[in-house]
Amino acid sequence: MTASGKIVSGVRTFAADVTEGFLEITHNSFALIGLAVAFIIIALTARPDLRQAGEERLMGWLQARQVEMLGMPIEPEASERATAANPKDLPKEQAAVAFWLSKKYRVAPEPLSVLVAEAYDIGTRAKIDPTLILAIMAIESSFNPFAESSVGAQGLMQVMTRVHTDKYQSFGGHFAAFDPVSNLRVGVKVLQECIARAGSVEGGLRYYVGAANMADDGGYAAKVMAEHFRLRQVANGRAMPFNPPPSLSTQAPAQSIPAAAPAVVVPSAATDKVALLSGL
């Protein structure tokens, strides 16, 4: 064999040895990786707590990265807390009521849809016309779930929270007064008791506003019944005009006091729902 042949043969042998060694190392590395993965899978399967901890740490890291990029906390489940629904999913009658109230009170139809559906559901069970319940919410708060009167009536239906604290226990406590659906349910319960006590809807409304023992309820019952009539017309498919939203009614008995007049001490029996509804 010539010198050049020996060189070529040596190069080939060297290349073959290197290739074989590389393949062996790679094979062994993949084998080690496979064993490591298998071990991790077995460990996670046998220890769910480790898997959960790993998932939580990974999610925490990913969310932290998103917060850094966006500059605000990330809550993928936040929409589940929202009191909202598609009004087009409601029955025709309820959808008509929701859209009418939305236009009149300048409130988004999505949250109103939930309230309308809830009013119809609980109204059926409580044997109270759902449009009466909605009329009370309209007159009391104009559908502001965070409304509060000067005497402490709170939420959509302006329930006296400190008087009816026991009724909120099933909803997690008195802060539920500002949860729209919880306030609605408690308000309907109070209304039901008021109507039963008075023996009529109009009389029940006077109890509800705290004017049962007064000669004048400030026009509260008349306002509610008028809005109730309009809502019944809308529910029956009739067109009704829009009027300016009424003001909060919990102070109705004191509305005869001029707005510019000096501060006047009004007897508690005139406006305080606490005294009048505490026996319910």
Secondary structure, 3 states (H helix, E strand, C coil): CCHHHHHHHHHHHHHHHHHHHHHHHHHHHHHHHHHHHHHHHHHHHHCHHHHHHHHHHHHHHHHHHHHHHHCCCCCCCHHHHCCCCCHHHCCHHHHHHHHHHHHHHCCCHHHHHHHHHHHHHHHHHHCCCHHHHHHHHHHHHCCCCCCECCCCEECCCCEECCCCHHHHHHHCCHHHHHCHHHHHHHHHHHHHHHHHHHCCHHHHHHHHHCCCCCCCCCCHHHHHHHHHHHHHHHHCCCCCCCCCCCCCCCCHHHCCCCCCCCCCCCCHHHHCHHHHHCCC
